[in-house]
């Protein structure tokens, strides 16, 4: 059984396909850890993390089309969950 968690962040600076995203992570180590993972937006764009910026988890991202300021950036994570067995007694 898989459990799905979605991390969200908000673009603070936008220039065509590039965006600076805040509020998804809290330190640069987390940004580097999730760099190979793909990003999506609520409007259907796909993107990647390019680099970490600063000490507070801000990151630069590149998307496949121009992104809007009001869009929300999402990162879907999946975790394997083992079902609890019923007591037999």
Secondary structure, 3 states (H helix, E strand, C coil): CEEEEEEEEEEEEEECCEEEEECCCCCHHHHHHCCCCEEEECCCCEEEEEEEECCCCEEEEEECCCCCCCCEEEEEEEEECCCCCCCCC
